[in-house]
Amino acid sequence: MGCGRRPLFEIGRIKTDSQTILNYLKSKIGLKIDDKNFKEIINTALKETWTRDTFDRIITAHAKYRDAYLISKDARITKNYFKTLS
């Protein structure tokens, strides 16, 4: 995984793997994976210059592309994307 990061489940910071969390959210709130227009999301991410973190760029670009709110406690994301809820 890029940026020297490993998933929280793999390093023991959370006890539930991502697939279990995803299945739970699908059943409880109808969460759907947005896999459309990924190329446009990446093009938007390439324009983000406030961070070198690839994942922060993609997460923020996805919200920006969809003109959606983003839930994050990351101070840099909150500072650089005005629709962040923390």
N, C-alpha and C positions, 0 to 999 in steps of 0.2 A: 504494500500500500504506500502511496506517495507521502511525502512530507514527514516521513519517519513516524507516522501514526498507525496504531493498530486499533481495531474495533474495541469498544469498551468491554464487550463480552469476553473477548480473547484475553484481555489483561486483567480480568476479574473485577472490574469496577461496577458492572451490573451482572445480575445472575440469570437474565433471560436473553436468549439469542434474538437476533433481528427478525428472523422469520416468524417466531412465536409472537413477537410484538406486532408485526405487520398483520398477521392473521387475527389477532385480538382487535386491532383497530378497524380492520375490514368488517368484522362482525358487529362491533359496538357502535361505530359511527359511519360505516359505509365508506371508509377510506379507499381511494382508488389510486393506482400508480399512474402518473401523468407521463406517458412516454412519447407524446407527440411533439413535433418541432424541436427535437433535441439539438439539431444543427443550429437553429436560431438561438437557442438558449446558450450554446457554446459561443456563438458569435457575440452575444451580449456579454458573456463572461470575459471575453478577450478585451473588452473595453474597460473593465474594472481595473483601476490602477492603484487603489488604496490599500491593496494587500497582495502579497505574493502567494498566499495560500490558495491553491487550486480549488479546494473544496468550498472554502468561503466564497470564492468568486462564483462558482457554479450555483451554490445554494441561493446566493443573493440575486444572481442573474435570472434564475428561474422565477423567483418571486417578482422581480422587476418586469420580466417578459410577460407574465400573467397579470401584472398590476395587482398583485395579491399582498396580503399581510404576511409577515414572516415572524414566527415566534423564536426568539433566541435570547440568551443571556450574555452572548458575546458582545463586549463593549465596542469593539471595532465595527462589527456588523450594525449594531444599534446606531452608532455615530454616522455611518455611511449609507444606511438605507432607512429613509424616513418612515417607512411603513412597518418598522420592526416593533413588535410587542415583546416586552421583556417581563 
